[in-house]
């Protein structure tokens, strides 16, 4: 088996047929599909089951016992049950170009890459109206790459690019060698959001051969009903972003503890932590401005204290950051 495609599933009955249809249209057929249902409340599982005969034994459906609220645990389960030489994480509402798997596999094998990262693709609206489809860069790297290109192996060079947001965070931009993930125990942290940021940080710091792939093969559907676009009160919005911040800092600390470079370069360790904190604060900026400083403090104190975080100075530092960004 060459490729395992893991698809987290939650209430995607409307979009799943197009997603699975794009896999049935692939020019390469040596792959399996692993759908991991996160306790959908609609007919998503029934829709998935209707496709089982069409995949001829190359598709399995796994049901989680309780809803996890994010794609992290379903993706980890997909990896656990995978058999392919390579793994690809796809979202249930997106689609692949017909030659995508063939091209990604060829690139990975030709360059002996641990990670093949697509830095371009298509953004579609909820109805997949092709007249409104946009071509997009998945990262902020301004370097024009027109052919598959191996990233430098120098750790500092990669880290500087990471801190400049030069790598895409999205799981579905990456085609990965399964043995590399297993050997390095790289999994998604169990967080509602931003789990892909920390996961990508681990990939960048661990991968031996990272290939940037410029072809547009993935169609990302921008949905108005996504968790990121849900309407929340200002206090709930703060908590929505604080939760992954608190959990993410613990994961980052443990990850950097295992890398000697960070022990001898505390400045870079601070930069990575600061980068992650600022990303989360940017997400809650609008909600910050809707609360008074006192209300903001109460929300932060209540959330951080409830989590029992070991970061003793976190509340004070967060308040400094938050008050600074509120004033901008």
C-alpha positions as CSV (number, residue, x, y, z in Angstrom):
1,X,0.0,0.0,0.0
2,X,1.5,3.3,-1.1
3,X,-0.7,5.9,0.5
4,X,-3.1,6.2,3.4
5,X,-5.5,9.1,3.4
6,X,-6.9,10.0,6.8
7,X,-10.1,12.1,6.9
8,X,-11.6,13.4,10.1
9,X,-15.4,13.5,9.8
10,X,-17.9,15.6,11.7
11,X,-21.3,16.7,10.2
12,X,-20.1,16.9,6.6
13,X,-22.9,15.0,4.9
14,X,-23.3,17.8,2.4
15,X,-19.7,17.9,1.3
16,X,-18.4,14.3,1.7
17,X,-19.6,13.0,-1.6
18,X,-17.5,15.6,-3.5
19,X,-14.5,14.8,-1.3
20,X,-14.7,11.0,-1.8
21,X,-15.6,11.5,-5.5
22,X,-12.3,13.3,-6.0
23,X,-10.5,10.3,-4.5
24,X,-12.3,7.9,-6.8
25,X,-11.2,10.0,-9.7
26,X,-7.5,9.7,-8.8
27,X,-5.1,8.5,-11.6
28,X,-3.2,6.5,-8.9
29,X,-5.3,3.8,-7.2
30,X,-2.8,2.2,-4.7
31,X,-4.2,4.0,-1.7
32,X,-6.6,3.5,1.2
33,X,-9.1,5.9,2.8
34,X,-9.5,5.9,6.6
35,X,-12.5,8.0,7.7
36,X,-12.5,8.7,11.4
37,X,-16.0,9.9,12.6
38,X,-16.0,12.3,15.6
39,X,-19.6,11.4,16.6
40,X,-21.4,13.2,13.8
41,X,-25.0,14.1,14.5
42,X,-26.1,14.2,10.9
43,X,-26.0,11.5,8.1
44,X,-22.3,11.7,7.5
45,X,-21.5,8.1,8.5
46,X,-24.3,6.8,6.3
47,X,-23.0,8.8,3.4
48,X,-19.5,7.4,4.0
49,X,-20.9,3.9,4.2
50,X,-22.6,4.3,0.8
51,X,-19.2,4.8,-0.8
52,X,-17.6,1.6,0.7
53,X,-18.5,-0.7,-2.3
54,X,-17.0,1.9,-4.7
55,X,-13.6,1.7,-3.1
56,X,-13.5,-2.1,-3.3
57,X,-12.1,-2.7,0.2
58,X,-9.8,0.3,0.2
59,X,-11.8,2.3,2.6
60,X,-12.6,1.9,6.3
61,X,-14.7,3.9,8.8
62,X,-13.6,4.3,12.4
63,X,-16.0,5.8,15.0
64,X,-14.7,7.5,18.1
65,X,-16.5,6.9,21.4
66,X,-16.9,10.6,22.2
67,X,-16.7,13.8,20.4
68,X,-13.3,15.4,20.6
69,X,-14.1,18.8,19.2
70,X,-11.2,19.0,16.7
71,X,-9.4,17.2,14.0
72,X,-6.4,16.3,16.2
73,X,-7.5,13.0,17.7
74,X,-9.3,11.8,14.5
75,X,-6.1,12.4,12.5
76,X,-4.0,10.6,15.1
77,X,-6.4,7.6,15.0
78,X,-6.1,7.7,11.2
79,X,-2.3,7.5,11.5
80,X,-2.6,4.6,14.0
81,X,-4.7,2.5,11.6
82,X,-2.7,3.5,8.4
83,X,-0.8,0.9,6.4
84,X,0.6,3.1,3.6
85,X,4.2,4.1,2.9
86,X,3.0,7.7,2.9
87,X,0.2,9.5,4.8
88,X,-2.0,12.4,3.7
89,X,-4.5,14.2,6.0
90,X,-7.5,15.5,4.1
91,X,-10.5,17.5,5.3
92,X,-14.0,16.0,4.6
93,X,-15.2,19.2,2.8
94,X,-12.3,19.6,0.4
95,X,-11.2,18.0,-2.9
96,X,-8.1,16.9,-4.7
97,X,-7.1,17.3,-8.3
98,X,-7.3,14.0,-10.2
99,X,-3.5,13.6,-10.6
100,X,-2.7,14.9,-7.0
101,X,-1.7,11.6,-5.4
102,X,0.3,10.5,-8.4
103,X,2.2,13.7,-8.5
104,X,2.8,13.9,-4.7
105,X,4.0,10.3,-4.6
106,X,6.4,10.8,-7.5
107,X,7.8,13.9,-5.9
108,X,8.3,12.2,-2.5
109,X,10.0,9.2,-4.0
110,X,12.2,11.2,-6.5
111,X,13.5,13.5,-3.7
112,X,13.4,10.9,-1.0
113,X,11.5,13.4,1.1
114,X,10.1,13.0,4.6
115,X,7.7,15.8,3.9
116,X,6.3,17.2,0.7
117,X,4.6,20.5,1.4
118,X,2.3,22.1,-1.2
119,X,2.7,25.9,-0.9
120,X,-0.1,26.7,-3.4
121,X,-3.6,25.6,-4.0
122,X,-7.2,26.8,-4.6
123,X,-9.7,28.4,-2.2
124,X,-13.3,27.8,-3.1
125,X,-16.5,29.1,-1.5
126,X,-19.0,26.8,0.3
127,X,-20.9,26.0,-2.9
128,X,-17.7,25.3,-4.9
129,X,-18.6,28.1,-7.4
130,X,-15.7,27.8,-9.8
131,X,-16.2,31.4,-11.0
132,X,-15.2,32.5,-7.5
133,X,-12.4,30.1,-7.0
134,X,-9.1,31.8,-6.0
135,X,-5.5,30.6,-6.4
136,X,-3.6,31.0,-3.2
137,X,-0.3,30.7,-1.5
138,X,-0.6,28.6,1.7
139,X,2.5,30.3,3.3
140,X,3.8,33.8,3.5
141,X,7.1,33.0,1.8
142,X,7.6,35.6,-0.9
143,X,10.3,33.5,-2.6
144,X,9.0,32.5,-6.0
145,X,9.4,28.7,-6.4
146,X,8.3,27.2,-9.7
147,X,9.8,23.7,-9.4
148,X,9.9,21.2,-6.5
149,X,12.7,22.5,-4.2
150,X,14.3,20.9,-1.1
151,X,14.5,23.1,1.9
152,X,17.9,23.7,3.5
153,X,18.7,21.2,6.3
154,X,20.4,23.9,8.4
155,X,18.3,24.1,11.7
156,X,18.7,27.9,12.2
157,X,17.7,28.6,8.6
158,X,14.6,26.6,8.9
159,X,13.8,28.0,12.3
160,X,14.1,31.6,11.0
161,X,11.7,30.7,8.1
162,X,9.3,29.2,10.6
163,X,9.3,32.3,12.8
164,X,8.6,34.4,9.6
165,X,5.5,32.2,9.0
166,X,7.2,30.8,5.9
167,X,5.7,27.4,6.2
168,X,2.0,26.5,5.8
169,X,0.3,25.2,9.0
170,X,-2.5,23.3,7.4
171,X,-2.2,19.5,7.6
172,X,-3.7,19.0,4.2
173,X,-0.7,20.8,2.6
174,X,1.6,18.0,3.6
175,X,2.3,14.6,2.1
176,X,4.3,12.6,4.7
177,X,6.5,9.5,4.9
178,X,4.7,7.3,7.5
179,X,7.9,5.8,9.0
180,X,9.2,9.3,9.7
181,X,6.1,10.2,11.7
182,X,6.2,6.9,13.6
183,X,9.9,6.9,14.3
184,X,9.7,10.5,15.7
185,X,6.3,10.0,17.5
186,X,4.9,13.0,15.8
187,X,1.2,13.4,16.6
188,X,-1.3,16.2,16.7
189,X,-1.7,17.6,20.3
190,X,-5.2,17.2,21.6
191,X,-6.3,20.9,21.2
192,X,-9.4,22.4,19.6
193,X,-7.5,24.8,17.4
194,X,-3.8,25.6,16.6
195,X,-2.8,21.9,16.9
196,X,-1.6,22.1,13.3
197,X,0.8,25.0,14.2
198,X,2.6,22.9,16.9
199,X,2.5,19.8,14.7
200,X,4.1,21.8,11.8
201,X,6.7,23.2,14.2
202,X,7.7,19.6,15.1
203,X,7.8,18.6,11.4
204,X,10.0,21.5,10.5
205,X,12.4,20.8,13.4
206,X,12.6,17.1,12.8
207,X,12.3,16.3,9.1
208,X,15.5,15.4,7.3
209,X,14.3,16.2,3.8
210,X,11.5,18.8,3.3
211,X,10.3,19.3,-0.2
212,X,8.4,22.5,-1.2
213,X,6.0,21.6,-4.0
214,X,4.5,24.5,-6.0
215,X,1.7,22.7,-8.0
216,X,-1.9,23.5,-7.2
217,X,-3.5,20.2,-6.4
218,X,-5.7,20.8,-3.4
219,X,-9.1,22.6,-3.3
220,X,-9.9,24.1,0.1
221,X,-13.6,24.8,0.8
222,X,-14.1,27.9,2.9
223,X,-17.2,27.2,5.0
224,X,-19.2,29.8,6.8
225,X,-20.1,27.2,9.4
226,X,-16.6,26.3,10.5
227,X,-15.6,26.4,14.2
228,X,-13.2,29.3,13.5
229,X,-16.1,31.4,12.0
230,X,-18.7,30.6,14.7
231,X,-20.1,33.6,16.6
232,X,-19.1,33.8,20.3
233,X,-19.4,36.3,23.1
234,X,-16.2,38.3,23.7
235,X,-15.5,36.3,26.9
236,X,-16.1,33.0,25.1
237,X,-13.9,34.1,22.2
238,X,-11.0,34.9,24.7
239,X,-11.4,31.4,26.2
240,X,-11.6,29.8,22.7
241,X,-8.1,31.1,22.0
242,X,-6.7,30.9,25.5
243,X,-7.4,27.1,25.8
244,X,-5.0,26.2,23.0
245,X,-2.5,28.8,24.2
246,X,-2.2,27.3,27.7
247,X,-2.2,23.7,26.4
248,X,0.1,24.6,23.5
249,X,2.7,26.2,25.7
250,X,3.0,23.0,27.7
251,X,3.4,20.9,24.5
252,X,6.0,23.3,23.1
253,X,8.0,23.3,26.3
254,X,8.2,19.5,26.3
255,X,9.1,19.4,22.6
256,X,11.9,22.0,22.9
257,X,13.2,20.2,26.0
258,X,14.0,17.2,23.8
259,X,16.1,19.3,21.3
260,X,19.6,20.2,22.4
261,X,19.7,23.3,20.2
262,X,17.1,25.0,22.4
263,X,19.1,24.2,25.5
264,X,22.1,26.1,24.2
265,X,20.1,28.8,22.4
266,X,17.5,30.2,24.9
267,X,16.9,33.2,22.7
268,X,15.4,31.0,20.0
269,X,13.4,29.1,22.6
270,X,11.9,32.4,23.6
271,X,11.3,33.4,20.0
272,X,9.3,30.2,19.3
273,X,7.2,30.6,22.5
274,X,6.7,34.3,21.7
275,X,5.7,33.5,18.1
276,X,3.1,31.0,19.3
277,X,1.7,33.4,22.0
278,X,1.3,36.2,19.5
279,X,-0.5,34.0,17.0
280,X,-3.1,33.2,19.6
281,X,-3.4,36.8,20.8
282,X,-4.0,37.9,17.2
283,X,-7.0,35.6,17.0
284,X,-8.6,37.1,20.1
285,X,-7.8,40.8,19.3
286,X,-11.3,41.8,18.4
287,X,-12.7,40.3,21.6
288,X,-10.1,42.0,23.7
289,X,-11.3,45.4,22.5
290,X,-14.8,44.6,23.5
291,X,-13.9,43.9,27.2
292,X,-12.7,46.3,29.8
293,X,-9.2,45.6,31.3
294,X,-10.9,44.3,34.5
295,X,-13.2,42.0,32.6
296,X,-10.3,40.8,30.5
297,X,-8.2,40.1,33.6
298,X,-11.1,38.1,35.2
299,X,-11.6,35.9,32.1
300,X,-7.9,35.2,31.8
301,X,-7.4,34.6,35.5
302,X,-10.4,32.2,35.7
303,X,-9.3,30.2,32.6
304,X,-5.6,29.9,33.5
305,X,-6.3,29.1,37.1
306,X,-8.8,26.5,36.2
307,X,-6.3,24.7,34.0
308,X,-3.8,24.6,36.8
309,X,-1.0,25.7,34.4
310,X,2.6,25.4,35.6
311,X,3.4,28.8,34.0
312,X,3.4,30.9,37.1
313,X,4.0,34.2,35.3
314,X,1.6,33.5,32.4
315,X,-1.3,35.6,33.6
316,X,0.9,38.7,34.1
317,X,2.6,38.3,30.8
318,X,-0.7,37.7,29.0
319,X,-2.1,40.9,30.5
320,X,0.9,42.9,29.3
321,X,0.5,41.5,25.8
322,X,-3.2,41.9,25.8
323,X,-3.2,45.5,27.0
324,X,-0.6,46.3,24.4
325,X,-2.6,44.9,21.6
326,X,-5.8,46.4,22.8
327,X,-4.2,49.9,22.5
328,X,-3.1,49.4,18.9
